[in-house]
Structures are given as C-alpha cells and as structure tokens.
Amino acid sequence: MARAGSVAELRKLVAPSVDCTRFSTDPDTVAIESIDYTPVVEGNALDWGVTGRALCGEPGGEQRAHHLNWLDTVGDMKKLQTRAKAAQQADLKDDGTLRRTASRLLVGENVAVESNDPAVRFGLYQQQFLYLNCAPGFSAPTGYRLERARVEGCVLTNYDPDNPVVGGN
C-alpha cells in the first residue's frame, strides 16, 4: 500500500493521478468545501487522526471550485477510518447512496487522499491506494482487491461502485 513521510512526499507520490498544480497547506484553504466537492475529513483534522493536510485544485473564489482533492498524512489510521465510517454511514442512511459531492476516502499505510473524481481514484488504485467502503454487506466482485480495514464493518478495495472497471485493477 502507498506510504509517504510528509505531505510534500505524498504530493509527489500522487502526481501521476492528482493535479496539484494549484496546491495549498493553508488551513483556511484546506478547509474549503463547495457545492460540488465535500471532503471526508471535516472540522479539526487532528480529531480524525490526520497529522498533515493539503488541498490540490482550484478552491474557487469568483468562480466555482474545480478538481478539489485533499491529501492527508495520517498518524492514527484507526481513528481516521472510524470517523470516516460514521460519516459514510450517516450519508448512506437516507437513500442507501453517497451524495455525488461526497469525496471518497482512499487510504494507504499512513496516507489518504479524498476525491470525488472517478478518474483520480482509478489512478490512485494503480498506485496501491484502496477505497474505504463501509456500506453494510458490501463485497467486491471477483477480480478486485478486498482487504480488511482497521475498523469493523468496513473493507478496503480497489472496486469503485461509482465507476467500475471490468476485471479489476
């Protein structure tokens, strides 16, 4: 699984998949969400086990935000997955689907990337990131990776229900 020692290292690692031409670690910028992009980690990142956080993409301003992806270094992966599970299950509660604006959490050993772009996620699967899926009863189809998450009731997979690729990765 993917691993990086710092946000700068993570930025270099994900460069083939995530456009970080516009990059910021400024806390106010990193805290941005928009009508089209909602991060997984909300509020104080430390409460989620995140030790470093950055935003790649155009945060908006006079125009709408574009291509937002959040890069996280993680000091406590179990805490991150526990909080992400609660948020994901709250989102699924209403109609059994995640909001289209909700980013998906892809994790490595000590890093995570939050993205709602299927093309970005596909690239990250090639780089050994896995999606934290906490949908009750979820199982990946044959040919996809499926690993235990650090939290009960979730799995890590390279199967993307929003954009399945035949035969897995």
C-alpha positions as CSV (number, residue, x, y, z in Angstrom):
1,M,0.0,0.0,0.0
2,A,1.0,3.6,-0.6
3,R,3.2,5.3,2.0
4,A,4.7,8.8,2.4
5,G,6.7,10.6,5.1
6,S,5.2,14.1,4.6
7,V,2.5,16.0,2.7
8,A,5.3,17.1,0.2
9,E,6.2,13.4,-0.3
10,L,2.6,12.5,-0.7
11,R,2.1,15.3,-3.3
12,K,5.0,13.8,-5.4
13,L,3.6,10.3,-4.9
14,V,0.2,11.1,-6.3
15,A,1.4,13.5,-9.0
16,P,0.5,11.0,-11.8
17,S,-3.1,10.9,-10.7
18,V,-3.8,14.1,-8.9
19,D,-3.3,17.5,-10.5
20,C,-1.5,19.5,-7.8
21,T,-0.6,22.5,-9.9
22,R,-2.7,24.5,-7.5
23,F,-1.5,23.3,-4.1
24,S,-2.1,24.7,-0.6
25,T,-1.5,23.7,3.0
26,D,-3.0,26.9,4.3
27,P,-5.6,25.8,6.9
28,D,-8.3,28.2,5.6
29,T,-7.8,27.0,2.0
30,V,-7.7,23.3,3.1
31,A,-11.0,23.7,5.0
32,I,-12.8,24.8,1.8
33,E,-15.7,22.7,0.5
34,S,-18.1,23.7,-2.2
35,I,-21.4,22.8,-3.8
36,D,-19.5,20.2,-5.9
37,Y,-16.9,19.0,-3.5
38,T,-17.3,17.8,0.1
39,P,-14.3,16.5,1.9
40,V,-14.4,13.4,4.1
41,V,-12.5,15.0,7.0
42,E,-14.4,17.9,8.4
43,G,-13.6,20.1,11.3
44,N,-10.3,19.7,13.2
45,A,-8.2,17.2,11.2
46,L,-6.3,16.1,14.3
47,D,-9.6,14.7,15.7
48,W,-9.6,12.4,12.7
49,G,-6.0,11.2,13.2
50,V,-4.7,13.4,10.4
51,T,-1.3,14.9,11.0
52,G,-0.8,16.9,7.8
53,R,-3.3,18.1,5.3
54,A,-3.2,19.8,1.9
55,L,-5.6,20.7,-0.9
56,C,-5.0,20.3,-4.6
57,G,-7.2,22.0,-7.1
58,E,-8.8,25.4,-7.7
59,P,-10.6,26.3,-4.5
60,G,-12.9,28.8,-6.2
61,G,-13.4,32.4,-5.2
62,E,-15.0,34.3,-8.0
63,Q,-15.6,31.1,-9.9
64,R,-16.7,27.7,-8.8
65,A,-14.2,25.3,-7.3
66,H,-12.6,22.7,-9.7
67,H,-10.8,19.4,-9.2
68,L,-10.6,19.5,-5.5
69,N,-8.6,16.6,-3.8
70,W,-7.4,16.6,-0.3
71,L,-4.1,14.9,0.7
72,D,-3.7,13.7,4.2
73,T,-0.8,12.2,6.2
74,V,-2.3,10.0,8.9
75,G,-0.9,9.4,12.4
76,D,-3.8,7.3,13.6
77,M,-5.4,5.3,10.7
78,K,-7.9,3.5,13.0
79,K,-9.2,6.9,14.2
80,L,-9.5,8.1,10.6
81,Q,-11.3,5.0,9.5
82,T,-13.6,5.1,12.5
83,R,-14.6,8.7,11.9
84,A,-14.9,8.1,8.1
85,K,-17.1,5.1,8.7
86,A,-19.5,7.1,10.9
87,A,-19.7,9.9,8.2
88,Q,-20.2,7.4,5.4
89,Q,-22.9,5.5,7.2
90,A,-24.7,8.8,8.1
91,D,-24.7,9.7,4.4
92,L,-25.9,6.2,3.3
93,K,-28.8,6.3,5.9
94,D,-31.2,8.4,3.8
95,D,-31.3,6.6,0.5
96,G,-28.5,4.0,0.6
97,T,-26.2,6.0,-1.7
98,L,-23.5,8.5,-1.1
99,R,-24.0,12.1,-2.2
100,R,-22.5,12.8,-5.6
101,T,-20.5,15.7,-4.0
102,A,-19.1,13.4,-1.3
103,S,-15.4,12.6,-1.6
104,R,-14.3,9.0,-1.3
105,L,-11.5,8.2,1.1
106,L,-8.7,6.2,-0.4
107,V,-6.0,5.1,2.0
108,G,-2.5,3.8,2.0
109,E,-0.4,2.7,5.0
110,N,-0.1,6.2,6.6
111,V,-1.7,8.5,4.0
112,A,-5.1,9.2,2.5
113,V,-6.5,11.0,-0.5
114,E,-10.0,12.3,-0.6
115,S,-11.5,12.7,-4.1
116,N,-14.9,12.6,-5.8
117,D,-13.3,12.3,-9.2
118,P,-13.5,8.7,-10.6
119,A,-10.6,9.2,-12.9
120,V,-8.4,10.4,-10.0
121,R,-9.5,7.4,-7.9
122,F,-8.7,5.0,-10.8
123,G,-5.2,6.4,-11.0
124,L,-4.7,6.1,-7.2
125,Y,-5.8,2.4,-7.3
126,Q,-2.9,1.8,-9.7
127,Q,-0.7,3.4,-7.1
128,Q,-1.8,1.0,-4.3
129,F,-4.4,3.2,-2.6
130,L,-7.6,1.4,-1.6
131,Y,-11.1,2.8,-1.0
132,L,-12.6,2.6,2.5
133,N,-16.1,1.2,1.9
134,C,-18.3,0.9,4.9
135,A,-21.6,0.1,3.1
136,P,-23.4,-2.6,5.1
137,G,-23.0,-6.0,3.4
138,F,-20.6,-4.7,0.7
139,S,-18.4,-7.2,-1.1
140,A,-16.2,-6.5,-4.1
141,P,-16.8,-8.6,-7.2
142,T,-14.3,-11.2,-8.3
143,G,-11.1,-9.8,-9.6
144,Y,-10.8,-6.8,-7.3
145,R,-8.7,-6.4,-4.2
146,L,-10.5,-6.7,-0.9
147,E,-8.7,-6.3,2.4
148,R,-9.7,-5.8,6.0
149,A,-9.9,-2.2,7.2
150,R,-8.8,-1.2,10.6
151,V,-12.4,-0.7,11.7
152,E,-15.1,-3.4,11.9
153,G,-17.8,-3.2,9.3
154,C,-15.5,-1.7,6.6
155,V,-13.3,-3.1,3.8
156,L,-10.5,-1.7,1.7
157,T,-11.0,-2.3,-2.0
158,N,-10.0,-1.1,-5.5
159,Y,-13.6,-1.6,-6.6
160,D,-15.2,1.7,-7.3
161,P,-19.0,1.3,-7.3
162,D,-19.4,4.7,-8.9
163,N,-17.1,3.8,-11.8
164,P,-16.5,0.0,-12.0
165,V,-13.7,-1.2,-14.4
166,V,-14.3,-4.6,-15.8
167,G,-11.9,-7.2,-14.4
168,G,-10.5,-5.1,-11.6
169,N,-7.1,-3.4,-11.5
